[in-house]
């Protein structure tokens, strides 16, 4: 997960024209406690019957090293 500000995103858009917003957490000011609380709340709200499905859902929040991995 990339934690960034709107200013950072604006700079990236100016430089490359397009920014893919997946796996980004956009904040106004850096507040470690707020960020940690937000992530904990998001993760705790995710439920699934299987590990594979749970991992898939968690992958929507942050990039996982096994994303799109197939046996």
C-alpha positions, 0 to 999 in steps of 0.5 A, a space after each residue: 500500500 502506498 500512503 500518499 497525499 493529494 499533492 503527491 498524486 498531482 505531481 505523479 499525474 503531471 509527470 506521467 499523465 495517469 496514476 492507477 489508484 489501486 493500493 493507494 491510501 490517500 491522506 491529508 496529513 501523516 497521522 500514524 495512529 489514524 492510518 493504523 486504526 483505519 487499516 486495522 478496521 478495514 482488515 478486521 471487517 473482512 471475512 471469508 470461508 476460505 484462505 484463498 478468498 480472504 487473501 483475494 479480499 485483503 489484496 484489494 487493500 494492499 499489494 500482496 506478493 502472491 497476487 495473481 499467483 497460480 499453482 
